[in-house]
């Protein structure tokens, strides 16, 4: 475990009334932190403290670190709503045991919930560092150059074909295979510009940024509000079309045996992992269709209530349910093994939990999908994009490649002038 030695400081939350400046327009170019959907959520900047952690007890160590910091913090919070008071943003490795997870305590957080806006400052003088004026993002990043990541399209299709043969041989039921795409720009990639464009095009997703990983995810892994637990599970995807073709594609997704089987694995894996912690769990009998500008997904909203007296915190719950079959496969050990053998890349924090946690234990973590990792190479002009899809018996490699291309297009559109 690696952490800064910053001591816990006073935290002050101040209501700002009904101020409507878009949250994502407030963040600076460096160190942007965000979790925003439909104009509400949290943004932050500055670094009051930081934890980088890996190993078999990574999330338990992170939970203990956050609890200790909160216990040593003097808090002034007249609102007492989820996201006010002390907040930490987190981006967890897909494999928390092997990869590095990052947790950042901002110096400044601006939040909005149910039309109310507030600012939270970490420091002895709550007025000293508060600047909530609108920032101006770059208007252009110039020309873009793309390059293959770990596998080129032909090699990736070969990996999918191999996975299908192993599924049909009975080794596993489902595996999620991802691919990466590298991009270089003429000018530094301004995260504010990317976040604003993602939020504008995908308002029903959660637009996020933590330590250079940013994107717009449609999938909520876990939300904890008091004892209430919520999740939105996505698995099964169809592209969009024009006119009657779009209607045909939507109907095909609703009737697809393959996509419903893929979705069932994801829902069952989440529900099975949650049951030891909840006294109530409501799972829809049939998924709904979630329509986004570029794709459609089968979606199930799962609701539960944590058992009274159960001391398990949100980070531990996240550790218990991740990875679900939506981002790994089923059974999990076999799917993880196949991913390691066939993908040819380190996912890092792609497809890992990303979100925030407050001092009361409330918070939200989605899955880092439709995202890119900005890098410091070449003056911040490079990024690594990711997309994946669920492979089950009968999956067609060319169709799966097209699905990844449709998902990559979500972020590529935000990059283009």
C-alpha positions as CSV (number, residue, x, y, z in Angstrom):
1,X,0.0,0.0,0.0
2,X,1.3,3.5,-0.9
3,X,-0.2,6.6,0.5
4,X,0.7,10.2,1.1
5,X,1.4,11.3,4.7
6,X,-1.2,14.2,4.5
7,X,-2.9,14.6,7.9
8,X,-6.6,14.8,8.0
9,X,-7.9,18.4,8.0
10,X,-11.1,20.3,8.7
11,X,-13.8,19.7,6.0
12,X,-16.5,22.4,5.5
13,X,-19.6,22.1,3.3
14,X,-21.3,25.3,2.3
15,X,-24.7,25.4,0.5
16,X,-24.7,27.4,-2.7
17,X,-28.4,27.5,-3.2
18,X,-29.8,26.7,-6.7
19,X,-26.8,27.8,-8.7
20,X,-27.0,26.1,-12.1
21,X,-23.5,26.4,-13.6
22,X,-22.8,23.0,-15.2
23,X,-20.7,21.0,-12.9
24,X,-18.4,19.7,-15.5
25,X,-17.6,23.3,-16.7
26,X,-16.0,24.0,-13.2
27,X,-13.1,21.5,-13.3
28,X,-9.6,22.7,-14.2
29,X,-7.5,21.0,-16.9
30,X,-5.3,19.2,-14.4
31,X,-6.5,16.6,-11.9
32,X,-10.2,16.6,-12.9
33,X,-12.4,14.4,-10.8
34,X,-16.0,13.8,-11.8
35,X,-19.1,11.7,-11.4
36,X,-22.1,13.4,-13.1
37,X,-25.4,12.2,-14.6
38,X,-28.1,14.5,-16.0
39,X,-26.3,17.5,-14.6
40,X,-26.2,16.3,-11.0
41,X,-23.4,14.6,-9.1
42,X,-20.0,15.6,-7.9
43,X,-16.9,17.2,-9.4
44,X,-13.6,17.9,-7.6
45,X,-10.1,19.1,-8.0
46,X,-6.9,19.5,-6.0
47,X,-5.4,16.7,-3.9
48,X,-5.7,16.7,-0.1
49,X,-4.7,13.1,0.1
50,X,-4.1,10.1,-2.1
51,X,-4.0,6.3,-1.7
52,X,-2.6,3.8,-4.2
53,X,-3.1,0.2,-3.2
54,X,-2.9,-3.3,-4.6
55,X,-2.9,-6.8,-3.3
56,X,-5.4,-9.4,-2.0
57,X,-6.7,-7.0,0.7
58,X,-6.7,-3.8,-1.4
59,X,-10.3,-2.8,-0.9
60,X,-10.3,-3.6,2.8
61,X,-7.1,-1.6,3.2
62,X,-8.7,1.3,1.3
63,X,-11.9,1.1,3.5
64,X,-9.8,1.2,6.7
65,X,-7.7,4.1,5.3
66,X,-10.8,6.1,4.5
67,X,-12.5,5.3,7.8
68,X,-9.4,6.4,9.7
69,X,-9.1,9.6,7.8
70,X,-12.8,10.5,8.4
71,X,-12.5,9.7,12.1
72,X,-9.6,12.3,12.4
73,X,-11.5,15.0,10.4
74,X,-13.5,17.9,11.9
75,X,-16.6,18.2,9.7
76,X,-19.0,21.1,9.3
77,X,-21.8,19.9,7.1
78,X,-25.2,21.5,7.4
79,X,-26.7,19.5,4.5
80,X,-25.9,15.9,5.5
81,X,-27.0,14.5,2.1
82,X,-25.2,11.8,0.1
83,X,-22.0,13.4,-1.3
84,X,-21.8,16.3,1.2
85,X,-19.0,16.4,3.8
86,X,-15.8,14.4,3.2
87,X,-15.7,12.6,-0.1
88,X,-13.1,10.4,-1.8
89,X,-13.1,9.5,-5.5
90,X,-11.9,6.0,-6.4
91,X,-10.9,4.1,-9.5
92,X,-10.3,0.5,-8.8
93,X,-8.2,-1.9,-10.9
94,X,-10.1,-4.6,-12.9
95,X,-8.0,-7.0,-10.9
96,X,-7.5,-5.2,-7.5
97,X,-5.1,-8.0,-6.4
98,X,-2.6,-7.5,-9.3
99,X,-3.4,-3.9,-10.5
100,X,-3.1,-0.6,-8.7
101,X,-6.3,1.1,-7.5
102,X,-6.3,4.9,-6.9
103,X,-8.3,6.9,-4.3
104,X,-8.1,10.7,-4.3
105,X,-9.5,13.1,-1.6
106,X,-10.0,16.4,-3.4
107,X,-9.3,19.8,-1.9
108,X,-12.5,21.1,-3.4
109,X,-15.8,19.3,-4.3
110,X,-18.8,20.9,-5.8
111,X,-22.0,18.8,-5.6
112,X,-25.5,19.0,-6.9
113,X,-28.5,16.8,-5.8
114,X,-32.2,17.5,-6.4
115,X,-31.4,21.0,-7.6
116,X,-29.4,22.0,-4.5
117,X,-25.7,22.9,-5.0
118,X,-22.9,22.9,-2.4
119,X,-19.2,23.2,-2.2
120,X,-17.0,21.2,0.2
121,X,-13.5,22.4,1.1
122,X,-10.7,20.5,2.8
123,X,-8.5,22.9,4.8
124,X,-8.5,25.2,7.8
125,X,-9.8,28.2,5.7
126,X,-12.9,27.2,3.7
127,X,-12.8,30.5,1.7
128,X,-9.2,30.4,0.7
129,X,-9.3,28.0,-2.2
130,X,-12.9,28.1,-3.4
131,X,-13.2,29.1,-7.0
132,X,-16.4,27.9,-8.6
133,X,-16.3,29.9,-11.7
134,X,-16.8,28.4,-15.1
135,X,-13.6,27.2,-16.8
136,X,-12.9,27.3,-20.6
137,X,-12.0,24.0,-22.2
138,X,-9.9,23.7,-25.3
139,X,-11.9,24.0,-28.5
140,X,-9.7,21.8,-30.7
141,X,-7.1,19.1,-30.3
142,X,-6.1,19.0,-34.0
143,X,-5.5,15.9,-36.0
144,X,-5.8,12.5,-34.6
145,X,-3.7,9.4,-35.4
146,X,-4.9,5.9,-34.4
147,X,-2.9,2.7,-33.9
148,X,-3.8,-0.8,-32.9
149,X,-3.4,-1.7,-29.2
150,X,-2.4,-5.2,-28.0
151,X,-4.2,-7.0,-30.8
152,X,-5.1,-5.9,-34.3
153,X,-8.7,-6.6,-35.4
154,X,-7.8,-9.9,-37.2
155,X,-5.9,-11.2,-34.2
156,X,-8.7,-10.1,-31.8
157,X,-11.3,-12.0,-33.9
158,X,-9.1,-15.0,-33.7
159,X,-9.1,-14.7,-29.9
160,X,-12.9,-14.5,-30.0
161,X,-13.1,-17.6,-32.1
162,X,-10.8,-19.4,-29.7
163,X,-13.0,-18.3,-26.8
164,X,-16.2,-19.6,-28.5
165,X,-14.6,-23.0,-29.1
166,X,-13.6,-23.3,-25.4
167,X,-17.1,-22.3,-24.4
168,X,-18.7,-24.8,-26.7
169,X,-16.3,-27.4,-25.3
170,X,-17.8,-26.8,-21.8
171,X,-14.8,-25.0,-20.2
172,X,-16.9,-22.0,-19.3
173,X,-20.3,-20.3,-20.1
174,X,-19.3,-16.7,-21.0
175,X,-16.2,-14.6,-21.2
176,X,-15.9,-10.8,-21.8
177,X,-13.1,-10.0,-24.2
178,X,-11.9,-6.4,-24.6
179,X,-9.5,-4.6,-27.0
180,X,-7.7,-1.4,-26.8
181,X,-7.0,1.4,-29.4
182,X,-4.3,4.0,-29.1
183,X,-4.7,7.6,-30.2
184,X,-2.3,10.5,-30.5
185,X,-3.4,14.2,-31.0
186,X,-1.6,17.3,-32.3
187,X,-2.4,19.1,-29.1
188,X,-2.8,18.1,-25.4
189,X,-6.0,16.3,-24.7
190,X,-8.1,18.5,-22.5
191,X,-10.2,16.3,-20.1
192,X,-12.7,19.1,-19.7
193,X,-13.5,19.1,-23.4
194,X,-13.9,15.4,-23.5
195,X,-16.1,15.2,-20.3
196,X,-18.4,18.0,-21.6
197,X,-18.9,16.3,-25.0
198,X,-19.5,12.9,-23.4
199,X,-22.1,14.3,-21.0
200,X,-23.8,16.2,-23.8
201,X,-24.2,13.2,-26.0
202,X,-24.8,10.6,-23.3
203,X,-26.8,12.4,-20.6
204,X,-28.2,9.1,-19.2
205,X,-24.8,7.7,-18.5
206,X,-22.5,8.5,-15.6
207,X,-19.7,10.7,-16.8
208,X,-16.6,10.1,-14.7
209,X,-13.0,11.1,-14.3
210,X,-10.4,9.8,-11.8
211,X,-6.6,10.1,-12.1
212,X,-6.7,10.4,-15.9
213,X,-9.3,7.6,-16.6
214,X,-12.4,9.2,-18.0
215,X,-15.5,8.1,-19.8
216,X,-19.3,7.8,-19.8
217,X,-20.5,4.5,-18.3
218,X,-24.1,3.3,-18.7
219,X,-23.6,0.6,-16.0
220,X,-24.0,1.2,-12.3
221,X,-22.3,-1.5,-10.2
222,X,-23.5,-0.4,-6.8
223,X,-25.1,2.6,-5.2
224,X,-25.5,2.6,-1.4
225,X,-27.8,5.2,0.2
226,X,-28.3,4.4,3.9
227,X,-29.2,0.7,3.9
228,X,-30.6,0.8,0.3
229,X,-28.5,-0.9,-2.5
230,X,-29.1,-0.3,-6.2
231,X,-27.4,-1.6,-9.3
232,X,-28.0,-1.4,-13.1
233,X,-26.8,-4.5,-14.9
234,X,-26.1,-4.3,-18.6
235,X,-25.3,-7.2,-20.9
236,X,-26.5,-7.9,-24.5
237,X,-25.9,-5.2,-27.1
238,X,-27.3,-4.1,-30.5
239,X,-26.2,-1.3,-32.8
240,X,-28.4,1.6,-33.7
241,X,-29.8,2.1,-37.3
242,X,-31.9,4.5,-39.2
243,X,-35.7,4.5,-39.5
244,X,-37.2,1.0,-39.9
245,X,-33.7,-0.6,-39.5
246,X,-33.4,0.9,-36.0
247,X,-36.8,-0.6,-35.1
248,X,-35.7,-4.0,-36.5
249,X,-32.5,-4.0,-34.5
250,X,-34.4,-3.1,-31.3
251,X,-36.8,-5.9,-31.8
252,X,-34.0,-8.3,-32.6
253,X,-32.3,-7.5,-29.3
254,X,-35.5,-8.0,-27.3
255,X,-36.0,-11.4,-29.0
256,X,-32.3,-12.5,-29.0
257,X,-31.8,-15.8,-27.2
258,X,-28.0,-15.2,-27.3
259,X,-28.3,-11.7,-25.8
260,X,-30.8,-12.8,-23.1
261,X,-28.5,-15.7,-22.1
262,X,-25.5,-13.3,-21.8
263,X,-27.6,-10.9,-19.7
264,X,-28.8,-13.7,-17.4
265,X,-25.2,-14.6,-16.5
266,X,-24.5,-11.0,-15.6
267,X,-27.6,-10.5,-13.4
268,X,-27.2,-13.9,-11.7
269,X,-23.6,-13.2,-10.8
270,X,-24.5,-9.9,-9.2
271,X,-27.5,-11.2,-7.3
272,X,-25.6,-14.3,-6.0
273,X,-22.8,-12.1,-4.7
274,X,-25.2,-9.6,-3.0
275,X,-27.5,-12.1,-1.3
276,X,-25.3,-12.7,1.8
277,X,-25.5,-9.0,2.6
278,X,-29.1,-8.1,1.9
279,X,-32.5,-9.0,3.4
280,X,-34.5,-8.0,0.4
281,X,-33.4,-8.3,-3.3
282,X,-35.6,-7.4,-6.2
283,X,-34.5,-8.6,-9.6
284,X,-36.7,-8.0,-12.7
285,X,-38.1,-11.1,-14.4
286,X,-37.1,-9.8,-17.8
287,X,-34.7,-7.0,-18.7
288,X,-35.7,-3.7,-20.3
289,X,-34.1,-2.2,-23.4
290,X,-31.8,0.8,-22.6
291,X,-31.5,3.0,-25.7
292,X,-28.4,5.2,-26.1
293,X,-27.4,7.3,-29.1
294,X,-24.9,4.7,-30.4
295,X,-26.2,1.3,-29.1
296,X,-28.9,-0.5,-27.2
297,X,-28.4,-2.7,-24.2
298,X,-30.5,-5.2,-22.2
299,X,-30.7,-3.6,-18.8
300,X,-31.9,-4.8,-15.3
301,X,-32.3,-2.5,-12.4
302,X,-31.7,-4.5,-9.2
303,X,-32.7,-3.2,-5.8
304,X,-31.9,-4.5,-2.3
305,X,-31.7,-3.5,1.3
306,X,-28.7,-4.3,3.4
307,X,-29.3,-6.4,6.5
308,X,-29.7,-4.4,9.7
309,X,-26.5,-4.7,11.7
310,X,-24.4,-5.8,8.8
311,X,-21.2,-3.7,9.1
312,X,-20.1,-4.3,5.5
313,X,-19.2,-0.9,3.9
314,X,-19.6,0.1,0.3
315,X,-16.0,-0.7,-0.7
316,X,-16.2,-4.2,0.8
317,X,-19.5,-4.7,-1.1
318,X,-17.9,-3.6,-4.3
319,X,-15.1,-6.1,-3.6
320,X,-17.7,-8.8,-3.0
321,X,-19.6,-8.3,-6.3
322,X,-16.7,-7.4,-8.7
323,X,-16.1,-8.7,-11.2
324,X,-19.5,-9.6,-12.3
325,X,-20.2,-11.6,-15.5
326,X,-20.9,-8.3,-17.2
327,X,-17.2,-7.5,-17.4
328,X,-15.5,-10.9,-16.8
329,X,-17.7,-13.9,-17.5
330,X,-19.0,-17.1,-15.9
331,X,-17.8,-18.9,-14.0
332,X,-15.5,-16.1,-12.8
333,X,-12.3,-18.1,-12.3
334,X,-12.4,-19.7,-15.7
335,X,-13.4,-16.5,-17.4
336,X,-10.6,-14.6,-15.8
337,X,-8.1,-17.2,-16.8
338,X,-9.3,-17.0,-20.5
339,X,-9.1,-13.2,-20.4
340,X,-5.5,-13.5,-19.2
341,X,-4.6,-16.0,-22.0
342,X,-6.4,-14.3,-24.9
343,X,-6.6,-10.5,-24.5
344,X,-2.9,-9.9,-24.6
345,X,-3.1,-6.7,-22.5
346,X,-3.3,-5.3,-19.0
347,X,-6.7,-3.8,-18.5
348,X,-5.4,-1.6,-15.7
349,X,-8.5,0.2,-14.3
350,X,-10.6,-0.3,-17.4
351,X,-13.8,-2.3,-16.5
352,X,-13.0,-1.8,-12.8
353,X,-15.3,0.0,-10.4
354,X,-15.1,3.8,-10.5
355,X,-17.0,6.4,-8.4
356,X,-17.1,8.0,-5.0
357,X,-17.7,7.4,-1.3
358,X,-18.6,9.8,1.5
359,X,-18.0,9.7,5.3
360,X,-21.4,8.2,6.0
361,X,-20.8,5.2,3.8
362,X,-23.0,6.5,1.0
363,X,-21.7,6.4,-2.5
364,X,-21.9,5.2,-6.1
365,X,-19.6,3.0,-8.1
366,X,-20.1,2.3,-11.8
367,X,-17.9,0.2,-14.1
368,X,-15.3,2.1,-16.1
369,X,-16.6,1.4,-19.6
370,X,-16.7,3.6,-22.7
371,X,-13.6,5.1,-21.4
372,X,-10.0,6.1,-22.1
373,X,-6.8,6.4,-20.0
374,X,-5.1,9.7,-20.8
375,X,-1.3,9.4,-20.6
376,X,1.5,11.8,-19.8
377,X,3.4,10.7,-22.8
378,X,4.2,13.3,-25.5
379,X,2.9,16.2,-23.4
380,X,-0.5,14.6,-22.6
381,X,-1.4,14.1,-26.2
382,X,-2.0,10.3,-26.0
383,X,-4.8,8.1,-24.8
384,X,-5.7,4.5,-24.7
385,X,-9.3,3.6,-25.5
386,X,-11.1,0.4,-24.5
387,X,-14.2,-1.6,-25.5
388,X,-15.3,-5.1,-24.9
389,X,-18.2,-7.5,-25.4
390,X,-19.6,-10.7,-23.9
391,X,-18.7,-13.9,-25.7
392,X,-21.1,-16.9,-25.4
393,X,-21.8,-20.0,-27.4
394,X,-22.7,-19.0,-31.0
395,X,-20.9,-15.6,-30.8
396,X,-19.7,-14.4,-34.2
397,X,-16.2,-12.8,-34.2
398,X,-17.0,-10.3,-36.9
399,X,-20.2,-9.2,-35.1
400,X,-18.4,-8.9,-31.8
401,X,-15.7,-6.8,-33.5
402,X,-18.4,-4.5,-34.9
403,X,-19.8,-4.2,-31.3
404,X,-16.5,-3.0,-30.0
405,X,-16.2,-0.5,-32.8
406,X,-19.6,0.9,-32.0
407,X,-18.6,1.2,-28.3
408,X,-15.2,2.8,-29.2
409,X,-17.1,5.3,-31.4
410,X,-18.7,6.8,-28.3
411,X,-15.3,8.1,-27.1
412,X,-13.9,8.8,-30.6
413,X,-16.8,11.2,-31.2
414,X,-15.8,13.2,-28.1
415,X,-12.2,13.4,-29.4
416,X,-13.0,14.7,-32.9
417,X,-13.4,18.4,-33.7
